[in-house]
Amino acid sequence: AQKVTQAQTEISVVEKEDVTLDCVYETRDTTYYLFWYKQPPSGELVFLIRRNSFDEQNEISGRYSWNFQKSTSSFNFTITASQVVDSAVYFCALSEYLDQTGANNLFFGTGTRLTVIP
Amino acid sequence: DAGVTQSPTHLIKTRGQQVTLRCSPKSGHDTVSWYQQALGQGPQFIFQYYEEEERQRGNFPDRFSGHQFPNYSSELNVNALLLGDSALYLCASGKAGGLDQPQHFGDGTRLSIL
């Protein structure tokens, strides 16, 4: 069965600090995708980053970076130089290959509420 | 380019009633998925529609049903509403065959059951 665990319920940081959000996943499939979404108070889920199970290369995109390690089933997300606008709930999600339609259903963690203090 | 649009924004119903929520996918997308997000929880997958058929279904009772129209828009119907159905209902659209493409979400419909 699929499972996504975000152990950090809430995190508070002071503006300009770096912050890492943890995500641990469980899956029996060898082909899967991992995502991070941001949910501001408005409610819309905003896509941030994705990674497939065959690509463990870690990347940096602007102030965002991620660390994908299959050996520990972790997909951690880091925001550098945090800003007040980063305050939101962040969700890690897992998607497995279903069929040729390709539109995966997502299994979400319970989210981490990030508060950036000015 | 319009994103995913959902209506209504908010809805208040009483127990036992029925409700219909609507979703228009992002332009160019042909699949629609519905998620239920209870307060303080992550979204949970309800079902997914493609080519006007229900393709995948999460762990939700038959009271939850849906439909996809030829223009790819979709409806979520919930019958015999329970207090526990109070939640934010999110619609997500995607492109069939786009395994590496993320789903795009709407702003959601907040359903309150009294």
Interface residues (C-beta under 8 A of the other chain):
Chain A: V4 Y33 F35 Y37 S42 G43 E44 L45 V46 F47 R50 N52 F91 A93 Y97 L98 D99 Q100 T101 G102 A103 N104 N105 L106 F107 F108 G109 T110 G111
Chain B: T31 S33 Y35 G40 Q41 G42 P43 Q44 F45 Q48 Y50 R55 Q56 G58 L88 L90 A92 G94 K95 A96 G97 G98 L99 D100 Q101 P102 Q103 H104 F105 G106 D107 G108 R110
